[in-house]
Amino acid sequence: MSDRQREFDVIVYGASGFAGALVAKHLATKSPQGTRIALAGRSAAKLERLGLDLPIVVADADDAEALTTMADRTRVVVTTVGPYAKFGKPLARACAETGTDYVDLTGEVLFARDSIDENHEVARRTGARIVHSCGFDSIPSDIGVHVLHELVQADGAGELTDTTLVVTSMRGGVSGGTIDSMRHQVDVMKKDRRLRRIGASPYSLSPDRKAEPDLGRQPDMLTLAPSEVDPSLRGHLAPFVMASYNTRVVRRSNALRGWAYGRGFRYREVLRVGSPVIARVTKAAMSALVIGFAVPPIRFVLDRVLPAPGTGPSESNRTNGHFTMDIFGVTTTGARYRARVKAQGDPGYAATAVMLGESALALALDRDRLPKSEGGVLTPATGIGDALVDRLRTAGLEITARKA
């Protein structure tokens, strides 16, 4: 972000939507006194109905001039308006051009790839930190590996090699916005072979694919024996629905840091389940969902039974949700390490509102503690780093790392 004074510290764009309202309420109640928060969207009336007594900015998602004016008024824009590939590109571009920091909660690999190509060099020139994926996708993954790496480095234990995130416990509803993003990505990829190749590549978000080490196939749809991950792990391991996105974010962090995690760093994500049958069913269901979106008759049914955009779980379900993610790493010296990221609250809503809101506050208020960077399209680890770790811990998340 450029150093000149801005009218606001944080603008929440899409604050009248389901997820945006949760972020706005978190910031309104948890921000330090004196933090200048504003609400933004295309309808002033809807924003006023939130009852938060905060300034309102009106800007439509396809009005580039209005978005640029909005971005120029604040230090940070936090946006929940998706699918991002459909609605998010003009705002990310406006922030890059005006030197305004930006955070979102995207899990869309094609949008993130486009943003890297279109905005990285612009943001480097202006000093903007464009930080995608600051919700359940992909803060637990990216920040979890970050703290694991820091401890390995502090111990002088070499570099990380095989590293696996295991979702050991999770309870939460499915986001209508996430489902809509999946629909949109399936629609565009089935029409374009080049986009399918990008989506399938394990290094689709890397800054320079040719510079990446050749580590062979790194599949996302994994069913593993626990012993393949760590001797202490029990249960059965099935594919994790967001592995295909989170793994690419973590690999981008490694590359942006000059492969500091290790050039032999192999990263994967899985979900712990109760039986091998459930593991196989989980894998089949995930494949069937993607195929179903691509087949019109099945898509017709799915569109009527899956959550709609702008909807989400009840307050009770949001409160009672939770997640625990354990990250197991082996180093080049043979040492084993383990990190944990754990939070109370529905992962995609209550916990995400905290993670996204605290990401924005770290960028706005903790400038002297951010990782050294000229700006660009960054990741939570490379764009916010330890400033975010500290804020999330203060907000109630458990983020730890230890030698196993």
C-alpha positions in Angstrom: 0.0 0.0 0.0 1.2 3.5 -0.8 2.2 5.6 2.2 -0.1 8.5 1.6 -3.1 9.0 4.0 -6.3 7.3 3.1 -9.8 8.1 4.3 -10.5 4.5 5.6 -8.4 1.7 7.0 -10.6 -1.1 5.7 -13.6 -1.2 3.3 -15.7 -4.4 3.3 -17.0 -4.9 -0.2 -20.1 -7.1 -0.4 -21.0 -6.4 3.2 -24.7 -6.9 2.6 -24.1 -10.6 1.5 -24.2 -13.5 3.8 -20.4 -13.9 4.2 -19.8 -10.2 3.9 -22.1 -9.3 6.7 -20.3 -11.7 9.0 -16.9 -10.1 8.2 -18.4 -6.6 8.6 -19.8 -7.5 12.0 -16.5 -9.0 13.1 -14.6 -5.9 12.1 -17.2 -3.6 13.7 -17.0 -5.4 17.1 -13.4 -6.6 17.2 -11.3 -3.9 15.5 -9.1 -1.7 17.8 -10.7 1.6 18.8 -10.2 4.2 16.1 -10.0 1.8 13.2 -11.8 3.4 10.3 -14.2 0.8 8.7 -16.6 1.3 5.9 -19.1 -0.9 4.2 -19.4 -1.1 0.4 -21.6 -2.7 -2.2 -24.0 -1.9 -5.0 -27.1 -1.1 -2.8 -26.9 1.5 0.0 -30.3 0.4 1.3 -29.1 -3.1 1.8 -26.0 -1.9 3.5 -28.0 0.3 5.8 -30.1 -2.6 6.9 -27.1 -4.2 8.6 -27.5 -1.5 11.3 -23.7 -1.1 11.9 -23.6 2.7 11.9 -20.6 2.7 9.6 -19.9 4.8 6.5 -21.3 3.4 3.2 -19.7 3.4 -0.2 -21.7 2.5 -3.3 -19.9 0.7 -6.1 -21.1 -1.9 -8.6 -18.8 -4.9 -9.4 -18.7 -4.1 -13.1 -18.1 -0.3 -12.7 -14.4 0.0 -13.0 -14.3 3.7 -12.3 -16.4 3.4 -9.1 -14.2 0.5 -8.0 -11.0 2.5 -8.6 -12.4 5.5 -6.7 -13.4 3.2 -3.8 -10.0 1.5 -3.7 -8.2 4.9 -3.7 -10.1 5.9 -0.5 -8.8 3.0 1.8 -5.7 1.2 2.9 -7.3 -2.3 2.5 -10.2 -3.7 0.6 -11.7 -7.0 1.8 -14.1 -8.5 -0.6 -16.5 -11.5 -0.4 -18.2 -10.9 -3.8 -17.9 -14.1 -5.9 -17.6 -16.1 -7.9 -14.4 -14.1 -8.3 -13.7 -15.2 -11.8 -17.1 -13.7 -12.7 -17.2 -10.6 -10.5 -13.8 -10.1 -8.9 -11.3 -9.2 -11.6 -12.0 -5.4 -11.9 -11.7 -4.9 -8.1 -8.4 -6.8 -7.8 -7.1 -4.7 -10.7 -8.3 -1.4 -9.2 -6.5 -2.3 -5.9 -3.3 -3.2 -7.8 -3.3 0.1 -9.7 -4.1 2.3 -6.8 -1.5 0.7 -4.4 -4.3 -0.6 -2.2 -3.9 -3.8 -0.2 -6.6 -6.4 -1.0 -7.8 -9.7 0.6 -10.5 -12.1 -0.4 -11.7 -15.7 0.3 -11.4 -17.2 -3.1 -10.8 -20.9 -3.7 -10.8 -20.5 -7.5 -7.6 -21.5 -9.2 -8.4 -20.0 -12.5 -9.2 -16.6 -11.0 -6.1 -16.7 -8.9 -4.0 -17.6 -12.0 -5.5 -14.7 -14.0 -4.9 -12.3 -11.1 -1.2 -13.3 -10.9 -0.8 -12.7 -14.6 -2.7 -9.4 -14.7 -1.8 -7.8 -11.4 1.5 -9.1 -10.0 3.8 -6.7 -11.8 1.4 -3.8 -11.5 1.1 -4.4 -7.7 4.9 -4.7 -7.3 5.2 -1.2 -8.9 2.5 0.4 -6.7 3.4 -1.6 -3.5 0.0 -3.2 -3.2 -0.3 -6.5 -1.5 -3.0 -8.5 -3.3 -3.6 -11.5 -1.0 -6.1 -14.0 -2.2 -7.5 -16.9 -0.2 -7.6 -15.5 3.3 -10.5 -17.7 4.6 -10.8 -21.4 5.3 -9.2 -21.6 1.9 -6.3 -21.3 2.4 -5.1 -19.8 5.7 -5.0 -23.1 7.8 -2.9 -24.7 5.0 -0.7 -21.8 4.2 -0.1 -20.4 7.7 0.1 -23.9 9.1 3.0 -24.8 6.8 4.5 -21.3 7.5 4.8 -21.9 11.3 6.0 -25.5 10.7 8.8 -24.2 8.4 9.8 -21.5 10.9 10.3 -24.0 13.7 12.3 -26.3 11.5 14.5 -23.4 10.5 14.9 -22.3 14.1 15.9 -25.8 15.1 18.4 -26.1 12.2 16.7 -29.3 11.2 17.2 -28.9 7.5 14.4 -28.4 4.9 10.9 -29.9 4.7 10.3 -32.9 2.4 7.1 -34.9 2.6 4.5 -32.7 4.3 0.8 -33.7 4.7 -2.1 -31.8 6.1 -4.7 -34.0 7.6 -8.2 -32.6 8.4 -8.6 -34.5 11.7 -11.9 -33.0 12.7 -14.4 -30.8 11.0 -18.0 -29.8 11.3 -19.6 -27.2 9.1 -22.1 -26.4 6.4 -21.5 -26.1 2.6 -21.4 -22.6 1.3 -23.7 -21.6 -1.5 -21.0 -19.3 -2.8 -18.5 -22.1 -2.9 -20.9 -24.3 -4.9 -21.5 -21.4 -7.3 -17.7 -21.0 -7.8 -17.4 -24.7 -8.5 -20.2 -24.5 -11.1 -18.5 -21.5 -12.8 -15.1 -23.2 -13.0 -16.5 -26.4 -14.4 -18.4 -24.3 -17.0 -15.3 -22.5 -18.3 -12.9 -25.5 -18.1 -15.1 -27.9 -20.1 -15.0 -25.4 -23.0 -11.2 -24.8 -22.9 -8.5 -27.5 -22.9 -5.8 -24.9 -21.9 -7.8 -24.0 -18.7 -8.2 -27.7 -17.9 -4.5 -28.1 -18.0 -4.0 -25.1 -15.7 -6.5 -26.5 -13.3 -4.8 -29.9 -13.2 -1.3 -28.7 -12.8 0.1 -28.9 -9.2 2.1 -25.7 -9.9 -0.8 -23.7 -11.5 -0.2 -20.8 -9.2 3.6 -20.8 -9.2 5.5 -17.7 -10.3 7.7 -19.7 -12.7 6.6 -23.2 -13.6 9.9 -24.0 -15.4 11.9 -23.2 -12.3 9.9 -25.7 -10.1 11.7 -28.9 -9.1 10.6 -32.1 -10.9 9.0 -34.1 -8.1 6.8 -36.3 -10.3 3.0 -36.6 -10.0 1.4 -34.9 -7.1 -2.3 -36.0 -7.2 -5.0 -34.4 -5.2 -7.6 -37.2 -5.0 -5.7 -39.3 -2.4 -6.7 -42.2 -0.3 -3.8 -43.1 2.0 -2.9 -45.4 4.8 -2.2 -43.3 8.0 1.3 -45.0 8.2 2.2 -43.3 4.9 1.9 -39.9 6.8 3.0 -40.5 10.3 3.4 -43.5 12.7 1.2 -41.8 15.3 -1.8 -41.3 13.0 -4.8 -43.5 13.2 -8.0 -43.9 11.1 -8.4 -43.8 7.3 -7.5 -41.0 4.9 -9.7 -39.8 2.1 -9.5 -37.0 -0.4 -10.1 -33.5 1.0 -12.4 -31.3 -1.2 -10.1 -28.2 -1.2 -6.8 -30.0 -1.6 -6.7 -29.1 -5.3 -6.6 -25.4 -4.4 -4.9 -25.2 -1.1 -1.9 -27.3 -2.2 -1.2 -24.8 -5.1 -1.3 -21.8 -2.7 1.2 -23.5 -0.4 3.5 -24.3 -3.4 3.3 -20.7 -4.5 4.4 -19.6 -1.0 7.4 -21.9 -1.3 8.4 -20.6 -4.7 7.9 -16.9 -3.7 10.3 -17.5 -0.9 12.9 -19.0 -3.2 11.9 -22.5 -2.2 12.8 -21.9 1.4 10.6 -24.8 2.6 12.9 -27.0 0.4 13.3 -27.9 -3.3 12.2 -31.4 -2.3 9.1 -30.2 -0.5 6.1 -32.4 -1.5 2.8 -31.2 -0.1 -0.6 -32.9 0.0 -3.9 -32.7 1.9 -6.3 -35.4 3.1 -9.4 -35.9 5.3 -9.5 -38.4 8.2 -12.6 -40.6 8.1 -13.9 -43.5 10.1 -13.5 -46.4 7.7 -12.0 -47.4 4.4 -15.6 -47.6 2.9 -16.2 -44.0 3.8 -12.8 -43.1 2.3 -13.8 -44.7 -1.0 -17.3 -43.2 -0.9 -15.8 -39.7 -0.3 -13.6 -40.0 -3.3 -16.4 -41.2 -5.5 -18.8 -38.5 -4.3 -16.2 -35.8 -5.1 -15.7 -37.1 -8.6 -19.4 -37.4 -9.2 -20.1 -33.8 -8.1 -17.6 -32.4 -10.6 -18.9 -34.7 -13.4 -22.5 -33.8 -12.4 -21.9 -30.1 -12.9 -20.7 -30.9 -16.5 -23.7 -33.0 -17.4 -26.9 -30.9 -18.1 -29.5 -33.3 -16.7 -27.6 -34.0 -13.5 -26.7 -30.3 -13.3 -30.4 -29.5 -13.4 -31.0 -31.6 -10.3 -27.9 -30.4 -8.4 -28.9 -26.8 -8.9 -32.1 -27.4 -7.1 -30.8 -29.4 -4.1 -27.5 -27.7 -3.4 -27.2 -24.4 -1.4 -27.9 -21.3 -3.5 -25.5 -18.3 -3.6 -26.0 -15.9 -0.7 -27.2 -18.5 1.7 -25.5 -20.2 4.6 -26.0 -22.2 7.8 -28.0 -21.0 10.8 -26.4 -19.0 13.6 -26.5 -22.1 15.8 -24.7 -24.2 13.2 -22.2 -21.5 12.6 -21.5 -21.4 16.3 -21.2 -25.1 16.8 -19.0 -25.7 13.8 -15.3 -26.3 14.2 -12.1 -27.6 12.5 -8.8 -29.1 13.4 -6.0 -29.5 10.9 -2.8 -31.3 11.7 0.3 -30.9 9.4 2.9 -33.6 9.5 6.3 -32.9 8.1 9.6 -34.8 7.6 12.9 -32.9 7.1 16.0 -33.6 5.1 17.7 -34.6 8.4 15.0 -37.2 9.1 13.3 -35.2 11.9 9.6 -35.2 12.2 7.6 -32.1 13.0 3.9 -31.4 13.5 1.8 -28.2 13.3 -1.9 -27.7 14.2 -4.4 -25.0 13.2 -7.7 -25.3 15.1 -10.7 -23.1 15.4 -14.2 -23.0 16.8 -17.0 -21.9 14.5 -18.2 -23.1 11.1 -15.1 -23.3 8.9 -16.6 -21.5 5.8 -18.5 -18.8 7.7 -17.8 -18.1 11.4 -14.1 -19.1 11.3 -13.6 -17.6 7.8 -15.1 -14.2 9.0 -12.4 -14.1 11.7 -9.6 -15.1 9.4 -10.6 -12.7 6.6 -11.2 -9.8 9.0 -8.0 -10.3 10.9 -6.1 -10.5 7.6 -7.4 -7.1 6.6 -6.5 -5.6 10.0 -3.0 -7.0 9.9 -2.4 -5.3 6.5 -4.0 -2.1 7.7 -2.5 -1.8 11.1 0.6 -4.0 11.4 2.7 -2.6 8.5 6.0 -2.7 10.4 5.5 -6.5 11.1 4.6 -7.7 7.6 7.0 -9.8 5.6 9.4 -7.8 3.5 7.9 -7.4 0.1 7.7 -5.0 -2.8 4.1 -5.9 -3.2 2.5 -8.2 -5.8 0.0 -11.0 -5.8 1.0 -12.8 -2.7 -0.2 -15.5 -0.3 -1.3 -15.3 3.4 2.2 -16.6 4.4 4.2 -14.3 2.1 2.0 -11.3 2.2 1.0 -11.1 5.9 3.0 -13.9 7.7 3.6 -13.6 11.5 1.5 -10.5 11.9 -1.5 -12.7 10.9 -0.4 -15.6 13.1 -0.4 -13.3 16.2 -3.7 -11.7 15.3 -5.4 -15.1 14.8 -4.0 -16.5 18.1 -5.4 -13.4 19.9 -8.7 -14.0 18.1 -8.9 -17.5 19.6 -7.4 -19.8 16.9 -4.9 -22.4 18.0 -1.8 -22.3 15.9 1.1 -24.4 17.1 4.2 -26.2 15.9 6.4 -28.8 17.7 8.9 -31.4 17.1 7.2 -34.8 17.0 
